[in-house]
């Protein structure tokens, strides 16, 4: 009925909304620009359209139910900066209409690509971060989108006037909460979703999951940077078959985005990159001004190097001789592999990956990783290391490694966090780096400024290394100042923000001292994320400016914290200012200064 020739401009819906013009059409119906006569403002209305008046009653009811579900799910994400706001759902002449925010000047990503061609990888990464943020907010509420694609991503002017600065995810029409028992609105004649963007497990009948949405995001980002989908074929059936049976076409324009695409487009959902991992890698590609989150009330600049909890904290800011000097931020590079004189090198994720197959010993007893690396004994899990890079350029060439037995005395550059075994030195060279990347991805995603390093045994040193490649996590632009991840001792004071990670709970002793504590008990603040301040911002200025930056870039409400109870906080330290990265840690705390407890919110 709404699709009849007489329906259109000039109709008044529910006695209130005057249809002005059609904005677009989709699988569920038409979207109209309408004038709200009661509030005297413009809104967008989604109209349900039945292409076949004789459509079976059961299928017709399912489409109507999907419209109601869209309104309910999207309304639950009201106020999210990257989700189109749903104001209301109403019925007119027996069918539902969804009242939504009208985004003036918006263009969907599919149309923009057709009009202007693929944007740069960094711009695609910015769009990806925003969409990922929206998806994660839905996943935390148990809502899967199930149709992530360029046509469902809107780009609109932001407050600064940037024409495509605002990124919005729309069309929750086929979203679903898999654990609620609600009807799965799968049409009898088609898969729910879009061919070429469905995850392989969904195309073969599997349930909707966050991992499936991430696969669709990978297809979308691939399309954005390459100009066509990774599984685009001559027909929908051929596209679905390609998703299940074929590898994506090798990208040619992706640059630093290529490793992200590879992680998202992994066919096995168990091995697919997680939202946390993708967020970290996309943030490394985006320009520093928009990279993540921040705010400063407290400062760690006068803290000592990492010290075990059994020892008193020495004077702040101390750094060992091997950790001195300023490290420049390198530009991102695409994933590449090169073998030069026995050096196995894999560089990925913005210049963050290097596989080190050290040189063969010139005679005598073989050393595990070659003379270039210099270690005469194999690395052990948990070993902290100092890295001396040739020419002083971090992540260029093969670093000479030295152990730091205490993980404290010399402000270590990184730590061995995992090993991967191989049956031969050839297998270690071929597969060790990629496996190390997988093993370290989760930890790297929780930290602000780190990179992975695979230390591969040489052919002569394979036996001495126990047949294992050592997987390290190193500070990208400076020391890490102590143990990482689960190797940190509860109760130990942070020497630098470099070891603070997302969802850490902090016991705040003073404006300059915070200790790591369990989130199961009481704590003062919780780490939400990170941001970077401008190159011209001094550390003294950051101590006042970063509070505002954190409240703006990583507002606690986006993580489910009640803004009437909680507020943003931040931590700074000297290390990021010495290295020039200006990373700030953003936290959440109670406004009244009280303690937080358990799994808030």
C-alpha positions as CSV (number, residue, x, y, z in Angstrom):
1,X,0.0,0.0,0.0
2,X,2.7,2.6,0.8
3,X,4.4,1.8,-2.5
4,X,1.4,2.6,-4.6
5,X,1.7,5.4,-7.2
6,X,-0.4,7.7,-5.1
7,X,1.8,7.6,-2.0
8,X,4.6,10.1,-1.7
9,X,5.3,13.7,-1.3
10,X,2.6,15.6,0.6
11,X,1.3,12.7,2.7
12,X,1.0,13.2,6.4
13,X,1.9,10.2,8.5
14,X,0.2,9.7,11.9
15,X,-1.2,13.2,11.7
16,X,2.1,14.7,12.3
17,X,4.9,14.0,9.8
18,X,4.6,15.6,6.3
19,X,6.6,13.7,3.7
20,X,8.9,16.1,1.7
21,X,11.0,13.9,-0.5
22,X,12.4,10.4,-0.8
23,X,16.0,10.1,0.5
24,X,16.6,6.6,-0.6
25,X,15.4,3.0,-0.6
26,X,16.6,-0.3,0.8
27,X,15.6,-3.9,1.4
28,X,13.0,-2.9,3.9
29,X,11.5,0.1,2.2
30,X,11.9,3.8,1.6
31,X,13.4,6.5,3.7
32,X,11.8,9.9,3.5
33,X,12.7,13.4,4.6
34,X,9.7,14.6,6.6
35,X,8.7,17.7,8.5
36,X,7.6,17.1,12.1
37,X,4.7,19.5,12.3
38,X,4.5,19.3,16.1
39,X,8.2,20.2,16.8
40,X,8.8,22.1,13.6
41,X,11.9,20.2,12.6
42,X,13.0,17.8,10.0
43,X,13.3,14.0,10.6
44,X,13.8,10.9,8.5
45,X,11.0,8.3,8.3
46,X,11.5,4.7,7.2
47,X,8.5,3.3,5.4
48,X,7.9,-0.4,5.2
49,X,7.3,-1.5,1.6
50,X,5.9,-4.8,0.4
51,X,6.9,-5.3,-3.2
52,X,4.4,-8.1,-3.7
53,X,0.8,-7.5,-2.4
54,X,0.3,-11.3,-2.3
55,X,3.4,-11.8,-0.2
56,X,2.7,-14.8,2.2
57,X,1.2,-13.6,5.5
58,X,4.0,-15.2,7.6
59,X,6.7,-13.5,5.6
60,X,4.8,-10.2,5.7
61,X,4.6,-10.4,9.5
62,X,8.3,-11.1,9.7
63,X,9.1,-8.0,7.8
64,X,6.9,-5.9,10.0
65,X,8.5,-7.5,13.1
66,X,11.9,-6.7,11.7
67,X,11.0,-3.1,11.4
68,X,9.9,-3.0,15.1
69,X,13.1,-4.8,16.0
70,X,15.2,-2.2,14.2
71,X,13.6,0.6,16.1
72,X,14.0,-1.2,19.4
73,X,17.6,-2.2,18.8
74,X,18.7,1.2,17.4
75,X,16.9,3.1,20.1
76,X,18.9,1.2,22.7
77,X,22.0,2.8,21.2
78,X,20.5,6.3,21.3
79,X,23.1,8.9,21.9
80,X,26.0,6.9,20.5
81,X,28.1,9.3,18.3
82,X,28.3,6.8,15.5
83,X,24.8,5.4,15.3
84,X,21.8,7.1,13.6
85,X,19.5,8.0,16.5
86,X,16.0,6.5,16.5
87,X,13.4,8.7,18.1
88,X,10.2,6.7,17.8
89,X,8.3,3.9,16.1
90,X,4.7,4.4,15.2
91,X,1.9,2.7,13.2
92,X,0.1,4.3,10.3
93,X,-2.6,2.5,8.5
94,X,-1.6,-0.8,10.1
95,X,2.1,-0.6,9.3
96,X,5.1,0.6,11.3
97,X,7.1,3.7,10.5
98,X,10.4,4.5,12.2
99,X,11.2,8.1,13.1
100,X,14.9,8.7,12.9
101,X,17.4,11.5,13.1
102,X,17.8,13.3,9.8
103,X,21.5,13.7,9.0
104,X,21.8,16.7,6.8
105,X,24.3,16.5,4.0
106,X,24.9,12.8,4.5
107,X,26.1,10.5,1.8
108,X,26.5,6.7,2.2
109,X,30.0,5.2,1.7
110,X,28.9,3.2,-1.4
111,X,27.7,6.4,-3.2
112,X,30.8,8.3,-2.2
113,X,33.1,5.6,-3.5
114,X,31.2,5.6,-6.8
115,X,31.4,9.4,-7.0
116,X,35.0,10.0,-5.8
117,X,36.8,6.7,-5.8
118,X,38.6,5.0,-2.9
119,X,40.0,7.3,-0.1
120,X,43.5,6.9,1.4
121,X,44.1,4.0,3.8
122,X,44.3,6.3,6.8
123,X,40.8,7.8,6.0
124,X,39.4,4.2,5.6
125,X,40.9,3.4,9.0
126,X,39.2,6.4,10.6
127,X,35.9,5.3,9.2
128,X,36.6,1.8,10.4
129,X,37.3,2.9,13.9
130,X,34.0,4.7,14.1
131,X,32.0,1.8,12.7
132,X,33.8,-0.6,15.0
133,X,32.9,1.6,18.0
134,X,29.2,1.5,17.0
135,X,29.3,-2.3,16.5
136,X,31.1,-2.8,19.8
137,X,28.4,-0.8,21.6
138,X,25.8,-3.0,20.0
139,X,27.7,-6.2,20.8
140,X,27.9,-5.2,24.5
141,X,24.1,-5.1,24.5
142,X,23.9,-8.4,22.7
143,X,22.8,-6.8,19.4
144,X,24.4,-8.0,16.1
145,X,24.0,-5.7,13.1
146,X,24.2,-8.5,10.5
147,X,24.4,-6.2,7.5
148,X,27.5,-4.1,7.7
149,X,28.3,-2.8,4.2
150,X,29.2,0.5,2.5
151,X,25.6,1.4,1.9
152,X,24.8,1.3,5.6
153,X,27.6,3.7,6.6
154,X,26.8,7.4,6.4
155,X,29.3,10.2,6.1
156,X,28.2,13.7,7.0
157,X,29.6,17.1,7.9
158,X,30.9,17.5,11.4
159,X,30.9,20.6,13.6
160,X,34.2,21.8,12.2
161,X,32.7,21.8,8.7
162,X,34.6,18.8,7.4
163,X,32.3,17.4,4.8
164,X,32.7,13.7,5.8
165,X,33.9,14.1,9.3
166,X,30.9,12.4,11.0
167,X,30.6,8.6,10.6
168,X,27.3,6.9,11.3
169,X,26.2,3.3,11.1
170,X,22.6,2.9,10.1
171,X,20.0,0.2,9.2
172,X,19.6,-2.1,12.1
173,X,16.7,-3.6,10.3
174,X,18.0,-7.1,10.3
175,X,19.9,-6.9,13.6
176,X,19.2,-9.6,16.2
177,X,19.8,-10.4,19.8
178,X,20.7,-14.1,19.6
179,X,20.3,-15.0,23.2
180,X,16.8,-13.4,23.7
181,X,14.8,-16.1,21.9
182,X,13.3,-13.5,19.5
183,X,12.4,-14.6,16.0
184,X,15.3,-14.8,13.4
185,X,13.9,-12.8,10.5
186,X,15.4,-14.9,7.8
187,X,13.4,-14.6,4.6
188,X,12.6,-18.0,3.0
189,X,13.9,-16.8,-0.4
190,X,17.3,-15.3,0.7
191,X,20.0,-15.1,3.3
192,X,19.7,-12.3,5.8
193,X,22.5,-9.9,4.9
194,X,24.2,-8.9,1.7
195,X,26.0,-11.3,-0.7
196,X,29.7,-10.6,-0.7
197,X,29.7,-9.2,2.9
198,X,28.3,-12.1,4.8
199,X,30.8,-14.0,7.0
200,X,31.4,-17.6,5.7
201,X,29.9,-19.1,8.9
202,X,26.7,-17.1,8.3
203,X,26.5,-18.0,4.6
204,X,26.6,-21.7,5.7
205,X,23.8,-21.3,8.2
206,X,25.7,-20.4,11.4
207,X,24.3,-18.0,14.0
208,X,25.0,-14.2,14.1
209,X,27.9,-13.3,16.3
210,X,30.2,-10.4,16.9
211,X,32.9,-12.1,14.9
212,X,30.5,-12.3,11.9
213,X,29.9,-8.6,12.1
214,X,33.7,-8.0,12.1
215,X,34.1,-10.1,9.0
216,X,31.5,-7.9,7.3
217,X,33.4,-4.8,8.5
218,X,36.6,-6.3,6.9
219,X,34.7,-6.7,3.6
220,X,33.5,-3.1,3.9
221,X,37.0,-1.6,4.6
222,X,38.4,-3.7,1.8
223,X,35.7,-2.2,-0.5
224,X,36.5,1.3,0.8
225,X,40.2,1.2,0.1
226,X,40.2,-1.0,-3.0
227,X,37.1,0.3,-4.7
228,X,35.4,-3.1,-4.9
229,X,34.5,-5.9,-2.5
230,X,36.9,-8.7,-1.8
231,X,34.4,-11.3,-3.0
232,X,32.6,-9.3,-5.7
233,X,31.5,-11.7,-8.5
234,X,29.1,-11.7,-11.4
235,X,26.1,-12.8,-9.3
236,X,25.0,-12.9,-5.6
237,X,25.3,-16.7,-5.6
238,X,28.8,-16.5,-7.0
239,X,29.7,-13.9,-4.3
240,X,28.4,-16.1,-1.5
241,X,30.3,-19.1,-2.9
242,X,33.5,-17.0,-3.0
243,X,33.0,-15.9,0.6
244,X,32.9,-19.6,1.6
245,X,35.4,-21.2,-0.8
246,X,37.9,-18.6,-2.0
247,X,40.5,-16.2,-0.6
248,X,39.9,-12.5,-1.0
249,X,41.5,-10.9,-3.9
250,X,45.0,-9.5,-2.9
251,X,44.6,-5.8,-2.2
252,X,46.8,-3.4,-4.1
253,X,45.9,0.0,-2.5
254,X,45.5,-1.0,1.2
255,X,49.0,-0.2,2.4
256,X,49.1,-0.2,6.2
257,X,45.5,-1.4,6.2
258,X,46.4,-4.7,4.6
259,X,47.2,-6.6,7.9
260,X,43.9,-5.4,9.4
261,X,42.0,-6.7,6.4
262,X,43.8,-10.0,6.6
263,X,42.9,-10.4,10.3
264,X,39.2,-9.5,9.7
265,X,38.8,-11.6,6.6
266,X,40.1,-14.8,8.3
267,X,37.5,-17.4,7.5
268,X,37.7,-19.3,10.8
269,X,35.9,-17.1,13.4
270,X,38.0,-18.5,16.1
271,X,41.1,-17.2,14.5
272,X,39.6,-13.9,13.3
273,X,40.9,-10.7,14.8
274,X,38.9,-9.4,17.7
275,X,37.4,-6.0,18.1
276,X,40.0,-5.0,20.6
277,X,42.8,-6.1,18.3
278,X,41.3,-4.3,15.3
279,X,40.8,-1.1,17.3
280,X,44.4,-1.0,18.3
281,X,45.7,-1.6,14.8
282,X,43.3,0.9,13.1
283,X,44.3,3.5,15.7
284,X,47.9,3.2,14.7
285,X,47.1,4.0,11.1
286,X,44.9,7.0,11.9
287,X,46.6,10.4,12.4
288,X,47.7,11.0,15.9
289,X,45.2,13.8,16.5
290,X,42.3,11.3,16.1
291,X,44.0,8.2,17.3
292,X,42.3,7.4,20.6
293,X,41.4,8.8,24.0
294,X,42.7,11.0,26.9
295,X,42.6,13.4,30.0
296,X,45.1,14.5,32.7
297,X,44.4,15.0,36.4
298,X,47.4,13.0,37.6
299,X,51.0,12.6,36.4
300,X,53.5,9.7,36.5
301,X,56.5,11.8,35.4
302,X,58.2,11.6,38.8
303,X,57.7,7.8,39.2
304,X,60.7,5.4,39.3
305,X,61.4,2.6,36.8
306,X,59.3,-0.4,37.4
307,X,60.1,-2.0,40.8
308,X,58.9,-5.2,42.4
309,X,56.4,-4.6,45.1
310,X,58.8,-6.0,47.7
311,X,61.2,-3.0,47.0
312,X,60.6,0.7,47.8
313,X,60.1,2.9,44.7
314,X,63.2,4.8,43.8
315,X,63.3,8.4,42.5
316,X,61.0,9.1,39.6
317,X,61.8,9.2,35.9
318,X,65.0,7.2,36.0
319,X,66.0,5.5,32.8
320,X,68.9,3.1,32.1
321,X,71.6,4.0,29.6
322,X,70.3,1.6,26.9
323,X,66.9,3.3,27.0
324,X,68.0,6.9,26.5
325,X,67.4,9.0,23.4
326,X,64.3,10.2,21.6
327,X,62.5,7.8,19.3
328,X,60.8,9.2,16.2
329,X,57.4,7.9,15.2
330,X,57.9,6.0,11.9
331,X,55.3,6.2,9.2
332,X,53.0,3.1,8.6
333,X,54.0,0.6,6.0
334,X,52.3,-2.3,4.3
335,X,53.0,-5.8,5.3
336,X,56.0,-7.1,3.4
337,X,58.5,-9.9,3.6
338,X,62.1,-9.8,2.7
339,X,65.1,-12.1,3.2
340,X,68.4,-10.3,3.2
341,X,71.5,-12.3,4.1
342,X,69.6,-14.7,6.4
343,X,67.5,-11.9,8.0
344,X,63.8,-12.9,7.9
345,X,61.9,-9.6,8.1
346,X,58.1,-9.2,8.2
347,X,57.0,-5.7,8.7
348,X,53.3,-5.1,9.4
349,X,50.7,-2.9,11.2
350,X,52.3,0.5,10.7
351,X,55.8,-0.7,10.8
352,X,55.2,-2.8,13.9
353,X,56.3,-6.3,12.9
354,X,59.8,-7.6,12.4
355,X,60.9,-11.2,12.2
356,X,64.5,-11.5,13.2
357,X,66.3,-14.5,11.9
358,X,69.8,-13.7,13.1
359,X,72.9,-14.4,11.1
360,X,74.7,-17.6,11.2
361,X,77.7,-17.9,13.5
362,X,81.0,-17.7,11.8
363,X,82.2,-20.9,13.5
364,X,82.3,-22.4,16.9
365,X,79.2,-23.0,19.0
366,X,76.0,-21.7,17.4
367,X,74.1,-19.0,19.1
368,X,70.3,-19.3,19.1
369,X,69.4,-16.3,17.0
370,X,72.7,-15.4,15.3
371,X,75.5,-13.0,15.9
372,X,73.4,-9.9,15.1
373,X,71.0,-10.6,18.0
374,X,73.9,-11.5,20.1
375,X,72.3,-13.7,22.8
376,X,74.3,-16.7,23.7
377,X,71.4,-18.4,25.6
378,X,67.8,-18.8,24.4
379,X,65.2,-16.4,25.6
380,X,62.8,-17.6,28.3
381,X,59.1,-16.5,28.6
382,X,58.9,-13.4,30.8
383,X,62.4,-12.2,30.0
384,X,62.7,-8.5,29.8
385,X,65.0,-7.1,27.2
386,X,66.9,-4.0,26.0
387,X,67.0,-3.5,22.3
388,X,69.9,-1.6,20.6
389,X,68.9,-0.8,17.0
390,X,71.5,-0.3,14.3
391,X,72.1,3.4,13.7
392,X,69.7,4.2,16.6
393,X,66.6,3.9,14.3
394,X,64.0,1.8,16.1
395,X,62.6,-1.1,14.1
396,X,65.1,-0.8,11.3
397,X,67.4,-3.7,10.9
398,X,68.2,-6.3,13.5
399,X,68.4,-5.1,17.1
400,X,71.1,-6.4,19.5
401,X,69.2,-7.8,22.5
402,X,70.3,-7.8,26.1
403,X,68.4,-9.3,29.0
404,X,67.2,-7.2,31.9
405,X,66.9,-9.8,34.7
406,X,65.0,-7.6,37.1
407,X,62.6,-6.0,34.5
408,X,63.3,-2.8,36.4
409,X,67.0,-1.8,36.7
410,X,67.4,-0.4,33.1
411,X,63.8,0.5,32.0
412,X,63.4,-2.5,29.6
413,X,62.3,-1.9,26.0
414,X,60.1,-5.0,26.0
415,X,59.4,-8.5,27.2
416,X,59.1,-12.1,25.9
417,X,55.4,-12.9,26.2
418,X,55.0,-16.2,24.2
419,X,56.8,-18.8,22.1
420,X,55.8,-20.7,19.0
421,X,57.3,-24.1,18.2
422,X,58.4,-25.4,14.8
423,X,59.5,-28.7,13.4
424,X,62.4,-27.2,11.5
425,X,64.3,-23.9,11.1
426,X,62.6,-23.5,7.7
427,X,59.1,-23.7,9.3
428,X,60.2,-21.3,12.0
429,X,61.2,-18.7,9.4
430,X,58.1,-19.2,7.3
431,X,55.5,-19.4,10.0
432,X,57.0,-18.1,13.2
433,X,56.3,-14.4,12.6
434,X,52.7,-14.8,11.7
435,X,52.1,-17.1,14.6
436,X,53.8,-14.6,16.9
437,X,51.6,-11.9,15.6
438,X,48.5,-13.9,16.5
439,X,49.9,-14.8,20.0
440,X,50.7,-11.2,20.9
441,X,47.7,-9.5,19.2
442,X,45.4,-9.4,22.2
443,X,48.0,-7.9,24.6
444,X,49.1,-5.3,22.0
445,X,45.4,-4.3,21.7
446,X,45.3,-3.5,25.4
447,X,48.4,-1.3,25.4
448,X,48.8,2.2,23.9
449,X,52.1,2.2,22.0
450,X,53.7,-1.2,21.4
451,X,54.8,-3.4,18.6
452,X,55.5,-7.0,18.1
453,X,58.9,-8.6,17.4
454,X,59.5,-12.2,16.4
455,X,63.0,-13.5,17.2
456,X,63.5,-16.5,14.9
457,X,66.3,-19.0,15.4
458,X,69.0,-19.4,12.7
459,X,69.5,-22.7,11.0
460,X,72.7,-23.3,13.1
461,X,71.0,-22.1,16.3
462,X,67.7,-23.9,15.8
463,X,68.5,-26.7,18.3
464,X,70.1,-24.2,20.8
465,X,66.9,-22.2,20.7
466,X,64.8,-25.3,21.5
467,X,63.1,-25.1,18.1
468,X,61.1,-22.0,19.2
469,X,60.6,-18.5,17.9
470,X,60.4,-15.9,20.7
471,X,57.5,-13.5,20.6
472,X,58.3,-10.1,22.1
473,X,56.3,-7.0,22.7
474,X,58.4,-3.8,22.6
475,X,57.6,-0.2,23.2
476,X,57.0,1.5,19.8
477,X,58.8,4.7,20.7
478,X,60.4,4.1,24.1
479,X,60.9,1.7,27.0
480,X,58.0,-0.1,28.5
481,X,59.4,0.4,32.0
482,X,58.5,-3.0,33.4
483,X,56.5,-6.2,33.0
484,X,53.5,-6.4,30.7
485,X,50.1,-8.0,30.8
486,X,49.6,-10.7,33.3
487,X,53.2,-10.6,34.4
488,X,52.6,-7.4,36.4
489,X,52.2,-7.9,40.1
490,X,49.1,-6.6,41.8
491,X,49.9,-3.8,44.2
492,X,53.0,-2.6,42.2
493,X,53.2,1.1,41.4
494,X,53.3,2.1,37.8
495,X,56.6,3.7,36.8
496,X,55.2,5.0,33.5
497,X,51.9,5.0,31.6
498,X,53.5,2.6,29.1
499,X,52.4,-0.4,31.1
500,X,48.9,0.7,31.7
501,X,46.4,-1.2,29.7
502,X,42.7,-1.1,28.9
503,X,40.4,-2.2,31.8
504,X,43.2,-1.9,34.4
505,X,41.9,-1.0,37.8
506,X,43.9,1.5,39.7
507,X,44.5,2.3,43.4
508,X,45.3,6.0,43.4
509,X,47.6,7.0,46.2
510,X,48.3,10.5,45.1
511,X,48.3,12.7,42.0
512,X,51.6,11.0,41.0
513,X,51.2,7.5,42.2
514,X,48.9,4.7,41.1
515,X,49.0,1.0,41.8
516,X,47.6,-1.9,39.9
517,X,44.8,-3.7,41.8
518,X,42.2,-6.4,41.1
519,X,39.0,-5.2,39.5
520,X,37.1,-7.7,41.7
521,X,37.5,-5.5,44.7
522,X,37.5,-1.8,45.3
523,X,39.5,0.6,43.2
524,X,39.6,4.3,42.4
525,X,39.8,4.4,38.6
526,X,39.6,2.2,35.6
527,X,41.5,2.6,32.3
528,X,39.2,3.0,29.3
529,X,41.6,3.9,26.5
530,X,44.2,6.3,25.2
531,X,44.7,9.4,23.1
532,X,47.5,11.6,21.8
533,X,47.9,15.3,22.2
534,X,49.4,17.6,19.7
535,X,53.1,17.8,19.0
536,X,53.2,21.4,20.3
537,X,51.6,20.5,23.7
538,X,54.2,20.5,26.5
539,X,54.0,18.0,29.4
540,X,53.0,20.9,31.7
541,X,50.2,21.9,29.4
542,X,49.1,18.3,29.1
543,X,48.5,18.1,32.8
544,X,45.6,20.5,32.4
545,X,44.5,19.9,28.8
546,X,44.3,16.1,28.7
547,X,41.4,16.0,31.1
548,X,39.3,17.8,28.6
549,X,40.6,15.7,25.7
550,X,39.7,12.5,27.5
551,X,36.2,13.7,28.3
552,X,35.8,14.6,24.7
553,X,37.4,11.7,23.0
554,X,36.7,8.8,25.4
555,X,33.6,9.8,27.3
556,X,32.8,7.2,30.0
557,X,29.2,7.2,28.9
558,X,30.3,5.5,25.7
559,X,31.4,2.6,27.9
560,X,28.1,2.4,29.8
561,X,29.1,4.6,32.8
562,X,26.4,6.9,34.1
563,X,27.5,10.5,33.4
564,X,25.6,11.8,36.4
565,X,27.8,9.6,38.6
566,X,31.1,9.1,36.8
567,X,33.6,11.4,35.1
568,X,36.6,11.1,32.9
569,X,40.1,11.1,34.3
570,X,43.6,10.8,32.9
571,X,47.3,10.0,33.5
572,X,50.4,11.4,31.9
573,X,54.1,10.6,32.3
574,X,57.4,11.9,31.0
575,X,58.1,8.9,28.8
576,X,55.6,9.8,26.0
577,X,56.8,13.4,26.0
578,X,60.5,12.4,25.7
579,X,59.7,10.1,22.8
580,X,57.4,12.7,21.2
581,X,54.3,10.5,21.1
582,X,52.3,12.4,23.7
583,X,50.2,9.4,24.7
584,X,47.7,10.0,27.5
585,X,45.8,7.3,29.4
586,X,42.1,7.9,29.8
587,X,40.2,6.6,32.8
588,X,36.8,6.7,34.5
589,X,36.2,7.6,38.2
590,X,33.4,8.6,40.5
591,X,32.6,12.3,40.6
592,X,32.3,12.3,44.4
593,X,35.8,10.8,44.8
594,X,34.4,7.5,46.1
595,X,35.7,4.1,45.2
596,X,34.4,1.9,42.5
597,X,33.8,-1.8,42.9
598,X,33.3,-4.9,40.9
599,X,32.2,-5.0,37.3
600,X,31.0,-1.4,37.0
601,X,28.8,-0.2,35.4
